[in-house]
Amino acid sequence: MDFYTRHIFFCNNQRKDGKSCCSQLGAKQMYRYAKDKCREEGKMGEGKIGVSESRCLGRCEHGPVAVVYPDNVWYQYIDEEDIDEIIDEHLIAGKPVKRLQID
């Protein structure tokens, strides 16, 4: 068994060259929101969900982005409602949220 059933990584890169990056688009706040929500609802930990932040995931043109493993599904999100949907539909129920997916 894997440690987590699914693990979401939020890009929180900060670019110094002035180009747009996920951290400028609210990624840190959405990461904190997702982590706090999953923790408060008892959905995090071994055999459950993992929520982590990362540096550049290389998808800047779609920012802000997150990726779910082991499914290798990439998301662009805007707000807490999008994060709620990703958590409820994909991380818990196992159904990727098509409207937020990026290729």
Summary of the structure (lengths in Angstrom):
residues: 103
radius of gyration: 12.9
end to end distance: 28.0
largest distance: 42.7
contacts: 298
relative contact order: 0.24
helix: 36%
strand: 23%
